[in-house]
Amino acid sequence: MELQRHHSPIYPEEPAEEKDEYDDYEFDSDEEACTAPGSGACSLPAAPRKEKRPAIFPNPMYEDLHTNIPHTLMRYSDLGFTADGKGKGTHEDCEIFPSRQVVQEYLLQYARDVRHLVRFSTQVTDVSLQTPPPETQEANSGQQSLIRDKWTVRSTNLLTDASHTETYDAVVVASGHYSAPYIPSAAPEISAFAAAHPGVISHSKTYRTASAFAGKRVMVVGSGPSGLDIASQISAVCASPLIISARSAIPEDTAAHLGVGDKVRVVGPITHFLVDEKGG
C-alpha cells in the first residue's frame, strides 16, 4: 500500500519567537541598560536558549497491532511479559500475542536501570577507530598488550545543536532495516498516479485504523504478515471484495481467516496500472 519516495522526519512548527521584554522599556541610565539581562555587559545570566522541538519519524505502529510471535519466544530470559507490562514477568493474564502497547511497556520496564544512559534526538555524525601508534605496538609485541583499540564517536543533539566527542571501548551499530517505503517497479504508472493524486495510494507504514477505508474499494499489494493483517482489518469495513495482489499463494488457513472468496479476492502481481480504464 505505500508510495513514498524517501523516508524523512517531520519537523513540528516552532512557536513564534517571544518578544524581548526590554524592547519597549526606557532605561533611566546607560548603566541600567548595560546591566539588563541579555546585554553584552550584563551582570546577570541571559535566559537559556529554548530547545527546538524534536523531529517526528513516522513509524509503522498502527492502532490495533499485535505481535505475530508468542511473547514466550519474544521475552528476554530474565523477564517475562505481563498484561500491563508493570509486573515481574509472570506471564499472568497476558495474551499469547500481546498488543504493541504491552510490548512497549515491557521494553521500558526492561530498560529501567539503564534508561538514564539513553539519549534521544541525537545524531551520530562520525565513528572512527583509534589504534595504538606503531611504536607502542612494537613495544608490546610478543606479549599481551594492555592497550586496547578505542572508538571516537561524534554526535549532535538535534534539539540544542550541541556537539559531543566521546571515546568508547566498543560500538554496536543497530540501525534497523526496511524503514523506507518501497514503490513496486513492475507498474511505473503507479508512481505517476501517486504524484498526481497524493494520498490516494498509501503505504502500510502510514496505516493507523481501518475506519479511513470505510465504504471504499481497496487493493492491498503484498501478502506478508503486515499486509494480511491490515487486509483483515480493512475488509471488515471497505466495499467488498477487498483485493490482495500477491506473488505467491496464501495458505489455506490464512485465506479462510481472511474470508477469501467472500469479502476478499486474491489476484497475481500488478503488471499495468490503468488509470482511465476499469477492469473486472
N, C-alpha and C positions, 0 to 999 in steps of 0.2 A: 504494500500500500504506500509507499512514501517516495516522494520525488524532491529531494533537496540536494543541491549540488555540493554543498560543503557543510561542515559542522562548525558553527560559530557560536560564541557566547552571546547572551543578550545582556546589554548594559542598561540598567534602570536609569531613568532620567534623574539627574542631580537636582536637589531642591534649589530654589532661587537663592542667590548669594545674599546673605544678611547684610543689611545696611550698617555702615560704620557708625557707631553710636556718637562719634565726635564730628561727623560731617557738618552738622548744623550748630555745633556748640561754639560759643565765643569765649575764648580763654581770656582771663584777666591779665595775664602777662606771658612773655615769651618763655619764662622759666616753667610755668604751668604747662604750656603746650609741649615743651621738650620732655616733660616727665610723664606725659599721658601714656597709658598702656598702648603698645604697638608702635610708638615713635622710635626713631633711631637712638635717642638719648634716654629712653625710658628707664626708670629705676625699677619698674615693675615688669614681671614677665608678660610677654604677649600671650594672647589667648591661643591655646593649642589649635593646630590646623585640624579641621574636621576630616575624618576618614571618608574616602569615596565609598559609594555603595558597592557591595560585591557583585561581580558578574554572575549571571544565572546560566548554567549549562544545561540545555534540555536533556532529559533522561527518559528512558522508555517505561518508567513505572506507571502503569495505568491503575485505575481505581480498584478494580476487582482482580488484581493479580495475585496468584498463589504460586508457590513453588511447584515444579514438576518432578522433584526429587524428595523422598521422605525425609523428614527432619532428623530421623535416626542416622541417616547417612551424611547429612549436611553438618551435623554438630561437630564441635571440637571435642577432643577426648576428655577434657576436664570440665566441661559444662554442657548440660543438655538444654533442650527447649522447654519453656512453659507457655501457657496460653497468653499470659500478659507480658512475658519476657522479663519479669522482675523477680521471679522466684529463684530457686537454687538449682534449677536444671533437673527436675524430677520427671519430666515428660507428662505430668498430670494435666488432664483436660486440654492437651494441645492437639490440634488436628494433625493428621499424618502429613498433609500438605499445607503447611502454615501460610498465612497471608503475608504480604510484603511488610505490613506494619509489625507483625510479630518478629520477622527476620531482622528488621531494623532495630527493634528493641533488644533483640538478642545480641547483635553486634555491638551496640552501645554498652550493654552490660558487660560483655566480654572484655571490652577495651577500657573499662572504667579506670583501671590502675595506671594506664599509660596515656589517657586522654589528654592530660596536660602537656604531653610532649608532641602532640599532633598539631600541625599548623595548616590552616585552610587559607584559601585565597592567596596562595604563594606559588610563584612560577620559578621553576629551576631553569636557569639560563645557561649554566655550564657545569659539566662534571669532568674533572681531569685527574689523572693518576700521577702521584708524586712518587718517584723511585729514589732510593739512596744514590748519592753520587758515586761514580766509578771507583774513586779511591777508597770509599767506605766499603764497597762491595769486595774489593781486593783484600782489604784488611781483615774482612770477616770470612774469606774463602776458606773452605776446609773445616769450618766449624759452624755450629748453628747460629745464624745471625739473630741478634737481638733487635735489629732494626726492621720493621715491617713496612710494607707499602702503605701509603696514606692516600686518601681521596680528598680533593678540594672541591667543594660544592658551592656554587654561587647561586643566589636566589634573590627574587624581588617580591616584596609584599605588594600585591596588586591594589591594596586599599590605601597605602601610605606612600608607595613608590620607594620605600626604603630598601636598600640593597644590603645583603649579608654575604660574607665569605666564611665558610666553616670547614673544618677538617674532620674526616671520619675514618675509621678503620675499614669499613666496608660499605658498599652501596648496593641496594636492591632496586631494580627498575621494574615496576609493575604498572604499566600504562594502560592495560586493558586492550580490548580489540573489538572490531565490528561496531565502532561507535559512530562512524559516518554512514549516513543513509546511502543505499545503493539504487541506482536507476537501471532497470533492465535495458540491455543494449540490443536485444532482439527486435525491438519495435521502436526505432528512433522517433517515430511520430509522437510518442508519449511525451518526450522531452519538450517538443514544440507546443503540444497542447497544454502541458503544465505551466509553461512560461506565459502562454496567452490567457490561461484561466487559473490563476493562483488559488490554491485551497480546494479545488475540485478533486485533485488527486493528492492523497496524503500518505505518509509512511506510518508504519506501526509505532515508530518512536514518538509520534505526536498523538497517538490514540490515548484517550483518557476514559471515556464512557461510551456505551452503545447508544445512548439517547440521541446523540448528534446525528445518527443514521436512521432514525425512526421514519418509516414510510418510504425510504429511498431505495433505488436499485443499486446494489453494491456488488463489486467484484473484489475478492481478496487474492492477491498474487503471492503464491508461496504456500507450502503445506508443512512448514516447520512448526515447532511447538508454539511459538508466539502467534503465527498466522492462524493455526487451527483453533487456538484458544480464543482469539479475537473474533474469528468467524463464528464460533459457537455463541458468543455473546451478542454479536450484531444480528445474527439470523433470527433471533427471538423478537426483534423489533422492526427489521427492514422489510421491504417488499420482497415477496417470495418469487423465484428462488434466489438466494444468495449464491453467487458463482465463485468457485475456487479454481484458480488456474494453477495446476500442479504439474511438475515434470515427471513425477512417479506416482504410482497408485497409492491411495490412502488405505491403511489397514482396515479390515472389515469391522473390527470392534470400534475403531475411531469413527468410521463412516456411519455406523449405526448410532453412535452417541451424537454425532452432528446432525443426523436426520437427512443424510444423503438420499436423494430420490424423492424427497418430500419438500422440505423447505431449503435444501441445499443441493446444488448441482456442481459436479466436478468436471472440468474440461482440461485440455492439454495446455502447453505453453502458448503465450501470445506470439503470433508471428506478424500481425499487422494491427495497427490501431486506427480504425477508420472513423474519423470524426463526423463526416457528413452522411454516413450510412448506418443502418440498424440491421443487426443480424438476428437470427432466430435463436 
